[in-house]
């Protein structure tokens, strides 16, 4: 993911650090919160629902 305040097409941007290529991802976990490219909470909420359903099955 690339965060910027400018409207640019980020689909073809390659990011490299020294000679290491950094892959583009659609969703990442940061400080316990899942963040996707459009900054929606869908992935985070679905992950919470999965965790809750697993814990409820144990009870």
N, C-alpha and C positions, 0 to 999 in steps of 0.2 A: 504494500500500500504506500502511496505517496500522498502526503498532505501538503497542500499549498493554498494560498489565498487567490491564486489566479486560475482562470478557467482554461485549462489546457487538456489536450487529449493525452491521457496517461497510458494508453494501451500498448504503445511501442517503446516505452522508455526502458533503457537498460541501466542498471545501477551497478557500479563496480567499486570495490574498496581495494586498493592496490591491484592485485591481479585476481581477486576473488569476486565472482559474479554473484550478486545478491538476487535471489528469486523473488518474483512478485507473488503475493498471496491475496486471496479474496477475504480471508478472515484471520484475525490473530487475537491472542489472549494477552491483555495488558492489565496488570494489577488486579487480576481475577475477573475482569470484564471482557467478554468477547466483543470485538469491534470489527465491523465489516467495512467495505469500501464506501458504502453510502451512509455510514454512521447510523444504521437502524439497530434496533435491539432484538431482532428476530433470532439470531443465533444464540444470543445470551439467554433469552427467555426459553428457547427450546432446550438448551443445555440444563437450565434450572428445572424445567419440567421433567426431564429425564432423570435427574438426580433425585427429585422428590418422589417420582413414581417408584424408583428402586428402593428408596428408604421406606416408603409406605408398604411395599411388598414384604419387607423384613418384619415390620410391625404386625 
